[in-house]
């Protein structure tokens, strides 16, 4: 969550809008008192595109799914 003053919001509105679109919660305050929340409308959210990462090279360790050493006592 990010809280900005009214003056900051007026000065950096475009940047704050971009941050909100990316998922950041923006609160606009008068001094230290929160007043409003900058939210993205559902119709303005970017649509997911299936297959965007097709062909992406990745590697996963053989023991990826194994319990962590720190938790072995809890697993018994």
Secondary structure, 3 states (H helix, E strand, C coil): CEEEEHHHHHHCHHHHHHHHHCCCCEEEEECCEEEEEECCCHHHCCCCCCCCCCCCCCCCCCCCCCCCHHHHHHHC
